[in-house]
Amino acid sequence: MIALRRRIHAHPELGFQEQATSDLVAGCLAEWGYRVTRGLGKTGVVGTLTTGVGRSLGLRADMDALPIHEATGLSHASRVDGVMHACGHDGHTAMLLAAARHLAGNRAFEGTLNVIFQPAEEGLGGARAMLDDGLFEQFSCDAVFAMHNVPGYPAGHFGFVSGPCMASADEVTIRVMGRGGHGAVPHHAVDPVVVCSSIVMALQSVVARNVDPFAQAVVSVGAIHAGTVSNVIPASAEMRMSVRALDPAVRDLLEQRIVALAHGQAVSYGAQAEVDYVRCHPVLVNHAAETRFARQVAEEWLGRDGLIDDLGPVMASEDFAFMLQARPGCYFSIGNGVGEHGCALHNPKYDFNDDCLAIGASYWVKLAEKFLQ
């Protein structure tokens, strides 16, 4: 399992480019007796194994890497410049493959198992692409589950959150059109930089004064682009932001207020604003019954000491949310460790903790066998 994980880590591939990873996954599944289907969501792979008559189950792992230059210095570090597995998808893939091998060899279940290896989770909508290609029409799933590692928690401990678990993620681009001019005579221009600055400050009131204090929301401006030299007032400027919420109603409110503020602030300065509001990922909502079931599997196996009790919703997003909109299920966490293994996700020095591989794979086996009793 360690060798497999490190092989994937050393050869990372970005979203919708996971050709070698898909080849590896498909080859393993076929060797172990799965019916293999490729091409869902471009590079996605689904392995199907049926034993007797019973319910159907979907287990998902993500395969894509990130456009980050690795700085771990490890012997199995990325051999692809500027691309690395900085989110642990190499570990997720290895754990599900190991579980798939064991389940195929023992077949201690009744029903249909679908192991789903998803491409392009990192912001490109690989889950939605698989759904658009008929994932659940082709592969019936009474429930679907996914596991993700979380640094900073004890290695191999499991955490579950029922209901809203991860935030929606929307990307907003605001273009401000003013009137360019010489920096020495600003009264002859309409400065879009000032307008953008005013919009940024006005946006701080959205979460502080429009959103219920007991709700959670994030409005973060990550980029402002305007002009090239100090003595020229540009004719236009552009700003980009990330908007997140844990409630669909709050998500709607954020869009309404952001659009209104952008236009209102621009008009007040004699400028105009165009708002491109793109809804990316929905709120990830874990279903209550499936979350109780997944937690029960872990607690019966590991006891209370094997659970993460203080895990709560986070404002990061995850496109498994699309699958949970289509089928009941649960997205849960496995601790990646503390200390040297507590490095944050999406960090150049992150590495998946190999100590989690066996326990994560074993949990998949226990969950599948219990669900498909």
URZIQUI-V211096 format. One record per backbone hydrogen bond with DSSP energy under -1.0 kcal/mol. CO is the residue of the C=O (numbers start at 1). NH is the residue of the N-H. E is the energy in kcal/mol with one decimal. If there is no record, write none. Layout:
co: {CO CO}
nh: {NH NH}
e: {E E}
//
This chain:
co: {1 2 3 4 5 6 10 13 14 17 18 19 20 21 22 23 24 25 26 27 28 29 30 35 37 39 40 41 44 45 46 47 48 49 51 55 56 57 58 59 61 66 66 74 80 84 84 86 88 89 90 91 92 93 94 95 96 97 98 99 100 101 102 103 107 111 112 113 114 115 116 117 118 120 121 125 126 127 128 129 130 131 134 135 143 144 145 146 148 150 153 154 157 158 159 163 165 166 169 169 170 171 172 173 174 175 176 177 179 181 182 185 186 190 191 192 193 194 195 196 197 198 199 202 203 204 205 206 206 212 216 218 220 223 225 231 233 235 237 238 239 240 240 241 242 243 244 245 247 248 249 250 251 252 253 254 255 256 257 258 259 260 261 262 263 264 266 266 267 272 274 276 278 281 284 284 286 287 288 289 290 291 292 293 294 295 296 297 298 299 303 304 306 316 318 319 320 321 323 328 329 330 332 333 334 335 337 338 339 347 348 353 354 356 357 358 359 360 361 362 363 364 365 366 367 368 372}
nh: {5 6 7 8 9 10 79 65 17 19 22 23 24 25 26 27 28 29 30 31 32 34 33 48 46 42 44 43 39 117 37 115 35 113 111 112 142 114 145 116 118 68 84 77 83 66 86 346 92 93 94 95 96 97 98 99 100 101 102 103 104 105 106 107 109 51 57 49 59 47 61 45 63 126 123 129 130 131 132 133 135 134 138 139 58 330 60 332 334 336 337 157 335 308 333 286 314 284 280 281 243 278 241 276 239 274 237 272 190 233 185 188 189 179 195 196 197 198 199 200 201 202 203 205 206 208 209 210 211 215 246 244 242 240 238 183 181 178 176 225 174 222 223 172 220 170 218 168 251 252 253 254 255 256 257 258 259 260 261 262 263 264 265 266 267 268 269 271 270 177 175 173 171 169 165 166 163 291 292 293 294 295 296 297 298 299 300 301 302 303 306 307 158 167 321 322 324 325 327 144 287 146 148 159 150 156 152 341 342 350 71 356 357 360 361 362 363 364 365 366 367 368 369 370 371 372 110}
e: {-2.5 -2.7 -1.9 -2.1 -2.4 -2.2 -2.4 -2.6 -2.1 -2.3 -2.4 -2.4 -2.3 -2.6 -3.0 -2.4 -2.1 -2.5 -2.4 -2.0 -1.6 -2.6 -1.3 -2.3 -2.5 -1.4 -1.4 -2.4 -1.4 -3.2 -2.6 -2.7 -2.7 -3.1 -3.0 -2.5 -2.1 -2.8 -2.2 -3.6 -3.0 -2.2 -2.3 -1.6 -1.9 -3.0 -1.5 -3.3 -2.2 -2.4 -2.1 -2.6 -2.0 -2.2 -2.4 -2.2 -2.5 -2.3 -2.0 -2.8 -2.0 -1.9 -2.2 -2.4 -1.0 -2.9 -2.4 -2.4 -2.5 -2.4 -2.6 -2.1 -2.2 -2.7 -2.7 -2.1 -2.1 -2.2 -2.7 -1.3 -1.6 -1.9 -2.6 -2.3 -2.2 -1.3 -2.8 -2.4 -2.0 -2.1 -2.4 -1.9 -3.1 -2.8 -2.5 -2.7 -2.2 -2.3 -1.4 -1.7 -2.5 -2.8 -2.5 -3.1 -2.5 -2.5 -2.0 -2.0 -2.2 -3.0 -1.4 -2.0 -1.8 -2.3 -1.5 -2.5 -2.3 -2.3 -2.4 -2.6 -1.9 -2.4 -2.4 -1.6 -1.4 -1.2 -2.8 -1.9 -1.3 -2.2 -1.2 -2.6 -2.8 -2.5 -2.4 -2.9 -2.0 -2.9 -3.0 -3.2 -2.9 -2.0 -1.5 -2.3 -2.8 -2.5 -2.4 -3.1 -2.4 -2.0 -2.1 -2.7 -1.8 -2.2 -2.5 -2.6 -2.3 -2.1 -2.7 -2.4 -2.0 -2.6 -3.0 -1.9 -2.5 -1.9 -1.1 -2.9 -1.6 -2.8 -2.8 -2.2 -2.4 -2.3 -3.3 -1.2 -1.8 -2.3 -2.4 -2.2 -2.5 -2.5 -2.5 -2.2 -1.6 -2.7 -2.8 -1.2 -3.3 -2.0 -1.6 -1.8 -2.4 -1.8 -1.7 -1.5 -2.0 -1.2 -2.2 -1.9 -2.2 -1.8 -1.9 -2.2 -2.2 -2.2 -2.7 -1.6 -1.9 -2.1 -3.0 -2.1 -1.2 -2.8 -2.5 -2.4 -2.1 -1.9 -1.9 -2.4 -2.9 -2.6 -2.7 -2.1 -2.5 -2.4 -3.2}
//
